[in-house]
Amino acid sequence: MHELAITQNIFDLTLEQARQAGARRVGKINLVIGEMTGVVSDCVRFYFGFISRGTMAEGATLSFVMVPPKAKCRDCNKLFKLKEFDWTCPHCGGSRLQIVAGEELFVESIEVE
């Protein structure tokens, strides 16, 4: 259900930026979402369609770039993709990790007319 609040924030930001740009219509919204956020793109699409009815963003396309989780080992400084149930470094076996990707959640760009 947290997708509703996230989608409302995306919508509000989109309208604010579109108005500042003097746009008549929003054509496309490009989003970057880390897989660790748990955000479900289909839910965002559904809520956005509902929220945007009757506004300049109605009918806008949502594009998603999903970022897989990556970590950096604090012991050997190697970067690697995190596996769902294995949070140890595949290089040295260390467990002191720093998440470096997969928690993103932002509007990358908005295309307007």
ChimeraX commands (.cxc) that place a marker at each C-alpha (Angstrom):
marker #1 position 0.00,0.00,0.00 radius 0.5
marker #1 position 2.98,2.34,0.35 radius 0.5
marker #1 position 2.90,2.67,-3.46 radius 0.5
marker #1 position -0.11,5.00,-3.14 radius 0.5
marker #1 position 1.85,7.55,-1.07 radius 0.5
marker #1 position 4.88,7.20,-3.34 radius 0.5
marker #1 position 2.73,7.64,-6.44 radius 0.5
marker #1 position 1.06,10.71,-4.95 radius 0.5
marker #1 position 4.50,12.25,-4.37 radius 0.5
marker #1 position 5.57,11.43,-7.94 radius 0.5
marker #1 position 2.36,13.00,-9.24 radius 0.5
marker #1 position 2.74,16.15,-7.12 radius 0.5
marker #1 position 6.37,16.60,-8.16 radius 0.5
marker #1 position 5.50,16.02,-11.81 radius 0.5
marker #1 position 2.72,18.64,-11.83 radius 0.5
marker #1 position 4.86,21.16,-10.00 radius 0.5
marker #1 position 7.74,20.77,-12.47 radius 0.5
marker #1 position 5.43,20.72,-15.50 radius 0.5
marker #1 position 3.75,23.96,-14.39 radius 0.5
marker #1 position 7.12,25.61,-13.79 radius 0.5
marker #1 position 8.12,24.63,-17.34 radius 0.5
marker #1 position 4.90,26.10,-18.75 radius 0.5
marker #1 position 3.81,22.70,-20.06 radius 0.5
marker #1 position 0.37,21.92,-21.39 radius 0.5
marker #1 position 0.68,18.16,-21.01 radius 0.5
marker #1 position 2.93,15.56,-19.41 radius 0.5
marker #1 position 3.92,12.87,-21.89 radius 0.5
marker #1 position 6.32,10.63,-20.01 radius 0.5
marker #1 position 7.80,10.25,-16.53 radius 0.5
marker #1 position 11.08,8.36,-16.18 radius 0.5
marker #1 position 11.55,6.75,-12.77 radius 0.5
marker #1 position 14.53,5.03,-11.14 radius 0.5
marker #1 position 13.56,2.51,-8.48 radius 0.5
marker #1 position 15.84,0.28,-6.46 radius 0.5
marker #1 position 14.66,-3.30,-6.10 radius 0.5
marker #1 position 15.22,-3.13,-2.34 radius 0.5
marker #1 position 12.50,-0.48,-1.96 radius 0.5
marker #1 position 9.83,-3.09,-2.55 radius 0.5
marker #1 position 7.97,-0.73,-4.89 radius 0.5
marker #1 position 5.82,-2.63,-7.40 radius 0.5
marker #1 position 5.78,-0.84,-10.76 radius 0.5
marker #1 position 2.33,-2.19,-11.71 radius 0.5
marker #1 position 0.87,-0.68,-8.54 radius 0.5
marker #1 position 2.47,2.69,-9.28 radius 0.5
marker #1 position 1.03,2.59,-12.80 radius 0.5
marker #1 position -2.43,1.75,-11.48 radius 0.5
marker #1 position -2.42,4.49,-8.83 radius 0.5
marker #1 position -0.96,7.05,-11.23 radius 0.5
marker #1 position -3.74,6.37,-13.73 radius 0.5
marker #1 position -6.29,6.94,-11.01 radius 0.5
marker #1 position -4.66,10.03,-9.44 radius 0.5
marker #1 position -3.91,11.76,-12.75 radius 0.5
marker #1 position -7.46,11.67,-14.16 radius 0.5
marker #1 position -8.55,15.07,-15.37 radius 0.5
marker #1 position -5.07,16.62,-15.04 radius 0.5
marker #1 position -2.32,17.50,-17.50 radius 0.5
marker #1 position -0.64,14.22,-16.51 radius 0.5
marker #1 position -3.55,12.02,-17.52 radius 0.5
marker #1 position -2.37,9.41,-20.01 radius 0.5
marker #1 position 1.32,10.00,-19.28 radius 0.5
marker #1 position 3.59,7.01,-19.77 radius 0.5
marker #1 position 5.58,5.80,-16.78 radius 0.5
marker #1 position 8.98,4.33,-17.55 radius 0.5
marker #1 position 10.87,2.36,-14.90 radius 0.5
marker #1 position 14.55,1.60,-14.52 radius 0.5
marker #1 position 14.83,-1.04,-11.82 radius 0.5
marker #1 position 18.19,-1.01,-10.02 radius 0.5
marker #1 position 19.40,-4.35,-8.63 radius 0.5
marker #1 position 20.92,-4.41,-5.15 radius 0.5
marker #1 position 24.70,-4.08,-4.98 radius 0.5
marker #1 position 27.05,-3.93,-2.04 radius 0.5
marker #1 position 30.63,-3.11,-1.26 radius 0.5
marker #1 position 32.52,-5.28,1.19 radius 0.5
marker #1 position 34.11,-3.21,3.95 radius 0.5
marker #1 position 36.76,-5.91,4.42 radius 0.5
marker #1 position 38.09,-6.39,0.86 radius 0.5
marker #1 position 36.50,-3.31,-0.86 radius 0.5
marker #1 position 35.04,-5.39,-3.71 radius 0.5
marker #1 position 31.68,-4.55,-5.31 radius 0.5
marker #1 position 29.15,-7.28,-6.01 radius 0.5
marker #1 position 25.45,-7.95,-6.63 radius 0.5
marker #1 position 23.58,-8.95,-3.51 radius 0.5
marker #1 position 21.74,-12.24,-3.57 radius 0.5
marker #1 position 18.36,-12.42,-1.87 radius 0.5
marker #1 position 19.31,-14.72,0.99 radius 0.5
marker #1 position 23.11,-14.42,0.96 radius 0.5
marker #1 position 24.48,-11.22,2.39 radius 0.5
marker #1 position 28.13,-12.24,2.52 radius 0.5
marker #1 position 30.93,-11.14,0.24 radius 0.5
marker #1 position 31.51,-13.72,-2.52 radius 0.5
marker #1 position 35.17,-12.67,-2.66 radius 0.5
marker #1 position 36.27,-12.91,0.98 radius 0.5
marker #1 position 33.24,-14.20,2.88 radius 0.5
marker #1 position 32.99,-11.00,4.91 radius 0.5
marker #1 position 29.68,-9.76,6.24 radius 0.5
marker #1 position 30.52,-6.09,6.82 radius 0.5
marker #1 position 28.70,-4.68,3.82 radius 0.5
marker #1 position 27.74,-1.25,2.58 radius 0.5
marker #1 position 24.70,-1.07,0.30 radius 0.5
marker #1 position 25.66,1.01,-2.74 radius 0.5
marker #1 position 22.71,0.39,-5.08 radius 0.5
marker #1 position 19.16,-0.86,-4.90 radius 0.5
marker #1 position 17.59,1.70,-2.56 radius 0.5
marker #1 position 17.01,4.42,-5.17 radius 0.5
marker #1 position 13.62,6.01,-5.63 radius 0.5
marker #1 position 13.47,9.16,-7.74 radius 0.5
marker #1 position 12.06,10.86,-10.81 radius 0.5
marker #1 position 14.89,10.95,-13.33 radius 0.5
marker #1 position 13.13,13.13,-15.89 radius 0.5
marker #1 position 9.75,14.37,-17.06 radius 0.5
marker #1 position 8.87,14.82,-20.74 radius 0.5
marker #1 position 6.29,17.54,-21.40 radius 0.5
marker #1 position 4.61,19.34,-24.29 radius 0.5
marker link #1:1,2 radius 0.2
marker link #1:2,3 radius 0.2
marker link #1:3,4 radius 0.2
marker link #1:4,5 radius 0.2
marker link #1:5,6 radius 0.2
marker link #1:6,7 radius 0.2
marker link #1:7,8 radius 0.2
marker link #1:8,9 radius 0.2
marker link #1:9,10 radius 0.2
marker link #1:10,11 radius 0.2
marker link #1:11,12 radius 0.2
marker link #1:12,13 radius 0.2
marker link #1:13,14 radius 0.2
marker link #1:14,15 radius 0.2
marker link #1:15,16 radius 0.2
marker link #1:16,17 radius 0.2
marker link #1:17,18 radius 0.2
marker link #1:18,19 radius 0.2
marker link #1:19,20 radius 0.2
marker link #1:20,21 radius 0.2
marker link #1:21,22 radius 0.2
marker link #1:22,23 radius 0.2
marker link #1:23,24 radius 0.2
marker link #1:24,25 radius 0.2
marker link #1:25,26 radius 0.2
marker link #1:26,27 radius 0.2
marker link #1:27,28 radius 0.2
marker link #1:28,29 radius 0.2
marker link #1:29,30 radius 0.2
marker link #1:30,31 radius 0.2
marker link #1:31,32 radius 0.2
marker link #1:32,33 radius 0.2
marker link #1:33,34 radius 0.2
marker link #1:34,35 radius 0.2
marker link #1:35,36 radius 0.2
marker link #1:36,37 radius 0.2
marker link #1:37,38 radius 0.2
marker link #1:38,39 radius 0.2
marker link #1:39,40 radius 0.2
marker link #1:40,41 radius 0.2
marker link #1:41,42 radius 0.2
marker link #1:42,43 radius 0.2
marker link #1:43,44 radius 0.2
marker link #1:44,45 radius 0.2
marker link #1:45,46 radius 0.2
marker link #1:46,47 radius 0.2
marker link #1:47,48 radius 0.2
marker link #1:48,49 radius 0.2
marker link #1:49,50 radius 0.2
marker link #1:50,51 radius 0.2
marker link #1:51,52 radius 0.2
marker link #1:52,53 radius 0.2
marker link #1:53,54 radius 0.2
marker link #1:54,55 radius 0.2
marker link #1:55,56 radius 0.2
marker link #1:56,57 radius 0.2
marker link #1:57,58 radius 0.2
marker link #1:58,59 radius 0.2
marker link #1:59,60 radius 0.2
marker link #1:60,61 radius 0.2
marker link #1:61,62 radius 0.2
marker link #1:62,63 radius 0.2
marker link #1:63,64 radius 0.2
marker link #1:64,65 radius 0.2
marker link #1:65,66 radius 0.2
marker link #1:66,67 radius 0.2
marker link #1:67,68 radius 0.2
marker link #1:68,69 radius 0.2
marker link #1:69,70 radius 0.2
marker link #1:70,71 radius 0.2
marker link #1:71,72 radius 0.2
marker link #1:72,73 radius 0.2
marker link #1:73,74 radius 0.2
marker link #1:74,75 radius 0.2
marker link #1:75,76 radius 0.2
marker link #1:76,77 radius 0.2
marker link #1:77,78 radius 0.2
marker link #1:78,79 radius 0.2
marker link #1:79,80 radius 0.2
marker link #1:80,81 radius 0.2
marker link #1:81,82 radius 0.2
marker link #1:82,83 radius 0.2
marker link #1:83,84 radius 0.2
marker link #1:84,85 radius 0.2
marker link #1:85,86 radius 0.2
marker link #1:86,87 radius 0.2
marker link #1:87,88 radius 0.2
marker link #1:88,89 radius 0.2
marker link #1:89,90 radius 0.2
marker link #1:90,91 radius 0.2
marker link #1:91,92 radius 0.2
marker link #1:92,93 radius 0.2
marker link #1:93,94 radius 0.2
marker link #1:94,95 radius 0.2
marker link #1:95,96 radius 0.2
marker link #1:96,97 radius 0.2
marker link #1:97,98 radius 0.2
marker link #1:98,99 radius 0.2
marker link #1:99,100 radius 0.2
marker link #1:100,101 radius 0.2
marker link #1:101,102 radius 0.2
marker link #1:102,103 radius 0.2
marker link #1:103,104 radius 0.2
marker link #1:104,105 radius 0.2
marker link #1:105,106 radius 0.2
marker link #1:106,107 radius 0.2
marker link #1:107,108 radius 0.2
marker link #1:108,109 radius 0.2
marker link #1:109,110 radius 0.2
marker link #1:110,111 radius 0.2
marker link #1:111,112 radius 0.2
marker link #1:112,113 radius 0.2
view
